[in-house]
Each structure stands twice: as structure tokens, then as C-alpha cells.
Amino acid sequence: MTQSRAQDRSADPGVPEALPRLLIRVRDHLGVGAVDRLWIFPPVRRVRREQGVVAVSTFLVGEDRRVMITAAYTAEHTGEGVTFEASFTQEGEAPPERFPSVMAGVVRRSGDGLGEAREVAIHGSAEKFELLLEEVDMGFFEARYP
């Protein structure tokens, strides 16, 4: 039963432009130079609605530790266009090598087939962040115009 539910969710169109919008908000809100890594979790889609989370590891000035911030969004296609809301929450700080196991634990505890997060190393590079934006923009384009 769980597998068929996951298959049904993957067939939902969701809001393909939501992830690019969230990443732009991350860039504008946190600044690319502060971003070490991103973990992009698969969105939960229901028809023309979508919710998603991106965990962002940011540099802590003068320290080897990182700050973990979650950027969450909800988006919906309505008869009047797209509604999009994003929020940022500081979750805490830790040594950077701890975060991969924390992300794996999030997936394990979700219990509803959340799926593995995609880890993207940015290391404060504007070029790497822009490449990621181009990639998700292409995903949006391909979803809209297959």
C-alpha cells in the first residue's frame, strides 16, 4: 500500500517552479558565500500543491562548526497563478561531518517514504550555486514542456 501511495505522489504534477523559487530565496536570504552544503529533500506533491524542505549548512565565521538552517516551502497552482510561501528556521550548530548522519536520520524517522535527500556541495561558491539553479530551472522547463 505504501509503494502505490508513493507512486501516486510521484505522478502528481506539483509545482515545478517551487524549488527554483526556494533556492533563489536561500541565495537572497543567506548569501551564497555563507552556504557550505545543501540537502534537497524530495517534495511532497498532491495534485497542484507541493511542500518541500532544503536543509542548508552555513559557515560560522571564525569556527569549524556550521549552522543548520531549514528552508521550507508550500506552493500551489490556483486559478489565479502560483502561491508560494517560504520560511527559514535555524536548527542549531555542529561540526560539518555530523550533518550527513543527521540527514539520514531525518529520512529514517519520516516513516512515509520521504526519500533520500540530495546533497549538493556549494562551499561558498557563487558559480556552484548558479550551476545548481540552472539545473533546477531546466528541470522546471522539462516538467512544463516535455
SULJO-V811433 format. One record per residue. N is the residue number from 0. RES is the residue in one small letter. PSI is psi as a letter, one per 20 degrees, with the letter a starting at -180 (NA if undefined). OMEGA is omega as a letter, one per 30 degrees, with the letter a starting at -180 (none if undefined). Layout:
BEGIN
((N/RES/PSI/OMEGA) (N/RES/PSI/OMEGA))
END
This chain:
BEGIN
((0/m/g/a) (1/t/g/a) (2/q/g/l) (3/s/h/l) (4/r/g/l) (5/a/h/l) (6/q/g/l) (7/d/g/a) (8/r/g/a) (9/s/h/l) (10/a/i/l) (11/d/p/a) (12/p/h/a) (13/g/b/a) (14/v/n/a) (15/p/h/a) (16/e/i/a) (17/a/g/a) (18/l/g/l) (19/p/h/l) (20/r/g/a) (21/l/g/a) (22/l/h/l) (23/i/h/l) (24/r/h/l) (25/v/g/l) (26/r/g/a) (27/d/h/a) (28/h/g/a) (29/l/h/a) (30/g/p/a) (31/v/h/a) (32/g/h/a) (33/a/i/a) (34/v/p/l) (35/d/g/a) (36/r/q/l) (37/l/q/l) (38/w/o/a) (39/i/o/a) (40/f/q/l) (41/p/p/a) (42/p/q/l) (43/v/p/a) (44/r/p/l) (45/r/o/a) (46/v/d/a) (47/r/k/l) (48/r/q/a) (49/e/q/l) (50/q/q/l) (51/g/r/a) (52/v/p/l) (53/v/p/l) (54/a/p/a) (55/v/p/l) (56/s/p/a) (57/t/q/l) (58/f/q/l) (59/l/o/a) (60/v/p/l) (61/g/j/a) (62/e/q/l) (63/d/i/a) (64/r/r/l) (65/r/q/l) (66/v/p/l) (67/m/p/l) (68/i/p/l) (69/t/p/l) (70/a/o/a) (71/a/q/l) (72/y/q/l) (73/t/p/a) (74/a/q/l) (75/e/p/l) (76/h/p/l) (77/t/r/l) (78/g/i/a) (79/e/j/a) (80/g/b/a) (81/v/p/l) (82/t/q/a) (83/f/p/l) (84/e/p/l) (85/a/q/l) (86/s/q/l) (87/f/p/l) (88/t/p/l) (89/q/p/a) (90/e/h/a) (91/g/a/l) (92/e/q/a) (93/a/r/l) (94/p/q/a) (95/p/h/a) (96/e/i/l) (97/r/h/a) (98/f/g/l) (99/p/g/l) (100/s/h/l) (101/v/g/l) (102/m/h/l) (103/a/h/l) (104/g/h/l) (105/v/g/a) (106/v/g/a) (107/r/g/a) (108/r/i/a) (109/s/h/l) (110/g/j/a) (111/d/k/l) (112/g/k/a) (113/l/g/a) (114/g/q/a) (115/e/q/l) (116/a/q/l) (117/r/p/l) (118/e/p/a) (119/v/o/l) (120/a/p/l) (121/i/g/l) (122/h/k/l) (123/g/j/a) (124/s/o/l) (125/a/h/a) (126/e/g/l) (127/k/h/l) (128/f/g/l) (129/e/h/l) (130/l/g/l) (131/l/g/l) (132/l/g/l) (133/e/g/a) (134/e/g/a) (135/v/h/l) (136/d/g/l) (137/m/h/l) (138/g/h/l) (139/f/g/a) (140/f/g/a) (141/e/h/l) (142/a/h/a) (143/r/h/a) (144/y/m/a) (145/p/NA/none))
END
